[in-house]
Amino acid sequence: MKIWIVGARGAIASTLAVGALAARRGLVPLEALLTETPPFRGLGLPALVDVEFGGCDLSPGTLADSAHEILAGVGVFPVAMIDALMPDLEKIRITRGILRGGGPAIDALAGDQRAAGAAGSAREAVQRIIDDIRAFADGQPTVVVNLA
């Protein structure tokens, strides 16, 4: 199963990705991940190893950059754990988000990418989102989660 996150470089998305990757590697216990416990395994839900993340965001950079800036800075995860996950975090595909009428605070998130995020008509922006999600999904079941 694939999960496409709108706002993929934010604090919640970064926490989700780092936590899932750390659990997958055995760096954190699975005790809070109920779908990995015996009572839930028989439900046919995707296993953690079968979940792939991707998404879009206005903020430039990689998910690895965001994990260091957001999570390591406040101690959500140890820096050594985030460093160990860097190769996996760098593989997560994050595309450029769409910037439409969010005001100055939202414009600031895009940084020097502001013009690129606002380029084209609304119809073209919607088509780019569709194309990005379809390319990521590659015909597999995909859930879109808006964390923006």
C-alpha positions as a Markdown table, in Angstrom:
| # | Residue | x | y | z |
|---|---|---|---|---|
| 1 | Met | 0.0 | 0.0 | 0.0 |
| 2 | Lys | 1.2 | 3.5 | -0.7 |
| 3 | Ile | 0.5 | 6.7 | 1.3 |
| 4 | Trp | 0.7 | 10.1 | -0.4 |
| 5 | Ile | 1.0 | 12.9 | 2.1 |
| 6 | Val | 0.0 | 16.5 | 1.3 |
| 7 | Gly | 2.4 | 18.5 | 3.5 |
| 8 | Ala | 5.0 | 15.7 | 3.4 |
| 9 | Arg | 7.8 | 17.8 | 4.8 |
| 10 | Gly | 5.9 | 19.0 | 7.9 |
| 11 | Ala | 6.3 | 17.9 | 11.5 |
| 12 | Ile | 3.5 | 15.3 | 11.6 |
| 13 | Ala | 4.5 | 13.8 | 8.2 |
| 14 | Ser | 8.2 | 13.7 | 9.2 |
| 15 | Thr | 7.3 | 12.0 | 12.5 |
| 16 | Leu | 5.2 | 9.5 | 10.7 |
| 17 | Ala | 7.9 | 8.6 | 8.2 |
| 18 | Val | 10.7 | 8.5 | 10.7 |
| 19 | Gly | 8.6 | 6.4 | 13.1 |
| 20 | Ala | 7.5 | 4.0 | 10.5 |
| 21 | Leu | 11.0 | 3.5 | 9.1 |
| 22 | Ala | 12.5 | 3.2 | 12.5 |
| 23 | Ala | 9.9 | 0.5 | 13.5 |
| 24 | Arg | 10.5 | -1.3 | 10.2 |
| 25 | Arg | 14.3 | -1.5 | 11.0 |
| 26 | Gly | 13.6 | -2.5 | 14.7 |
| 27 | Leu | 15.0 | 0.8 | 16.1 |
| 28 | Val | 11.8 | 1.4 | 18.1 |
| 29 | Pro | 9.4 | -1.1 | 19.6 |
| 30 | Leu | 6.1 | -1.9 | 17.8 |
| 31 | Glu | 4.1 | -1.7 | 20.9 |
| 32 | Ala | 2.0 | 1.3 | 19.8 |
| 33 | Leu | 1.6 | 0.1 | 16.2 |
| 34 | Leu | -1.6 | -2.0 | 16.8 |
| 35 | Thr | -1.8 | -3.3 | 13.2 |
| 36 | Glu | 1.5 | -5.2 | 13.8 |
| 37 | Thr | 0.1 | -7.1 | 16.8 |
| 38 | Pro | -1.4 | -10.6 | 16.6 |
| 39 | Pro | -5.1 | -9.5 | 17.1 |
| 40 | Phe | -4.9 | -7.3 | 14.0 |
| 41 | Arg | -2.6 | -9.3 | 11.7 |
| 42 | Gly | -5.5 | -11.5 | 10.6 |
| 43 | Leu | -7.5 | -8.6 | 9.3 |
| 44 | Gly | -5.6 | -8.4 | 6.0 |
| 45 | Leu | -4.3 | -5.0 | 6.5 |
| 46 | Pro | -1.0 | -4.1 | 4.9 |
| 47 | Ala | 2.1 | -4.9 | 6.9 |
| 48 | Leu | 4.5 | -2.1 | 7.9 |
| 49 | Val | 7.1 | -3.5 | 5.5 |
| 50 | Asp | 4.5 | -3.1 | 2.6 |
| 51 | Val | 3.8 | 0.6 | 3.2 |
| 52 | Glu | 5.5 | 3.1 | 0.9 |
| 53 | Phe | 5.5 | 6.9 | 1.5 |
| 54 | Gly | 5.5 | 9.8 | -0.9 |
| 55 | Gly | 3.9 | 13.2 | -1.2 |
| 56 | Cys | 4.1 | 16.8 | -2.0 |
| 57 | Asp | 4.9 | 20.0 | -0.1 |
| 58 | Leu | 5.5 | 23.7 | -0.7 |
| 59 | Ser | 8.7 | 23.7 | 1.3 |
| 60 | Pro | 11.8 | 23.0 | -0.7 |
| 61 | Gly | 14.2 | 20.3 | 0.4 |
| 62 | Thr | 14.0 | 16.6 | 1.2 |
| 63 | Leu | 12.2 | 14.7 | 3.9 |
| 64 | Ala | 15.6 | 13.9 | 5.3 |
| 65 | Asp | 16.3 | 17.6 | 5.7 |
| 66 | Ser | 13.0 | 18.1 | 7.4 |
| 67 | Ala | 13.5 | 15.3 | 9.8 |
| 68 | His | 16.8 | 16.8 | 11.0 |
| 69 | Glu | 15.4 | 20.3 | 11.2 |
| 70 | Ile | 12.1 | 19.6 | 12.9 |
| 71 | Leu | 12.5 | 16.3 | 14.8 |
| 72 | Ala | 16.1 | 16.3 | 15.9 |
| 73 | Gly | 15.9 | 19.9 | 17.0 |
| 74 | Val | 13.1 | 19.2 | 19.5 |
| 75 | Gly | 14.2 | 15.7 | 20.5 |
| 76 | Val | 11.3 | 13.7 | 19.0 |
| 77 | Phe | 13.8 | 11.1 | 17.8 |
| 78 | Pro | 17.5 | 10.8 | 18.7 |
| 79 | Val | 19.8 | 12.4 | 16.1 |
| 80 | Ala | 21.7 | 9.1 | 15.7 |
| 81 | Met | 18.4 | 7.3 | 14.8 |
| 82 | Ile | 17.5 | 10.0 | 12.2 |
| 83 | Asp | 21.1 | 9.7 | 10.8 |
| 84 | Ala | 20.7 | 5.9 | 10.5 |
| 85 | Leu | 17.5 | 6.4 | 8.5 |
| 86 | Met | 18.8 | 9.1 | 6.2 |
| 87 | Pro | 19.3 | 6.8 | 3.1 |
| 88 | Asp | 15.6 | 5.6 | 3.5 |
| 89 | Leu | 14.3 | 9.2 | 4.1 |
| 90 | Glu | 16.2 | 10.5 | 1.0 |
| 91 | Lys | 14.4 | 7.8 | -1.2 |
| 92 | Ile | 11.0 | 9.1 | -0.3 |
| 93 | Arg | 9.7 | 11.0 | -3.3 |
| 94 | Ile | 8.3 | 14.5 | -2.5 |
| 95 | Thr | 7.0 | 16.6 | -5.4 |
| 96 | Arg | 6.4 | 20.4 | -5.4 |
| 97 | Gly | 3.1 | 21.4 | -3.9 |
| 98 | Ile | 0.5 | 23.7 | -5.4 |
| 99 | Leu | 0.4 | 27.3 | -4.1 |
| 100 | Arg | -3.0 | 28.9 | -4.6 |
| 101 | Gly | -4.3 | 31.8 | -2.5 |
| 102 | Gly | -3.0 | 30.8 | 0.9 |
| 103 | Gly | -1.8 | 34.3 | 1.9 |
| 104 | Pro | 1.7 | 35.6 | 2.9 |
| 105 | Ala | 2.4 | 32.9 | 5.6 |
| 106 | Ile | 1.7 | 30.1 | 3.1 |
| 107 | Asp | 3.7 | 31.9 | 0.4 |
| 108 | Ala | 6.7 | 32.0 | 2.8 |
| 109 | Leu | 6.7 | 28.2 | 3.1 |
| 110 | Ala | 7.5 | 27.9 | -0.6 |
| 111 | Gly | 10.7 | 30.1 | -0.2 |
| 112 | Asp | 12.4 | 30.6 | -3.5 |
| 113 | Gln | 10.1 | 28.0 | -5.1 |
| 114 | Arg | 7.1 | 30.3 | -4.8 |
| 115 | Ala | 6.8 | 31.0 | -8.5 |
| 116 | Ala | 7.1 | 27.3 | -9.4 |
| 117 | Gly | 4.3 | 26.4 | -7.0 |
| 118 | Ala | 2.0 | 29.1 | -8.3 |
| 119 | Ala | 2.7 | 28.5 | -12.0 |
| 120 | Gly | 0.0 | 27.7 | -14.5 |
| 121 | Ser | -3.8 | 27.7 | -14.4 |
| 122 | Ala | -5.9 | 26.0 | -11.8 |
| 123 | Arg | -6.8 | 23.3 | -14.3 |
| 124 | Glu | -3.1 | 22.7 | -14.9 |
| 125 | Ala | -2.4 | 22.6 | -11.2 |
| 126 | Val | -5.1 | 20.0 | -10.7 |
| 127 | Gln | -3.7 | 17.9 | -13.6 |
| 128 | Arg | -0.2 | 18.1 | -12.1 |
| 129 | Ile | -1.5 | 16.8 | -8.8 |
| 130 | Ile | -3.3 | 13.9 | -10.6 |
| 131 | Asp | -0.2 | 13.1 | -12.6 |
| 132 | Asp | 2.0 | 13.1 | -9.5 |
| 133 | Ile | -0.3 | 10.8 | -7.5 |
| 134 | Arg | -0.8 | 8.4 | -10.4 |
| 135 | Ala | 3.0 | 8.2 | -11.1 |
| 136 | Phe | 3.6 | 7.5 | -7.4 |
| 137 | Ala | 0.7 | 5.0 | -7.1 |
| 138 | Asp | 1.9 | 3.1 | -10.2 |
| 139 | Gly | -1.4 | 1.2 | -10.2 |
| 140 | Gln | -1.3 | 0.2 | -6.6 |
| 141 | Pro | -3.8 | 1.0 | -3.8 |
| 142 | Thr | -2.9 | 4.5 | -2.6 |
| 143 | Val | -4.3 | 6.6 | 0.3 |
| 144 | Val | -4.0 | 10.4 | 0.2 |
| 145 | Val | -3.6 | 12.1 | 3.5 |
| 146 | Asn | -3.8 | 15.9 | 3.8 |
| 147 | Leu | -1.5 | 17.1 | 6.6 |
| 148 | Ala | -1.0 | 20.6 | 5.2 |
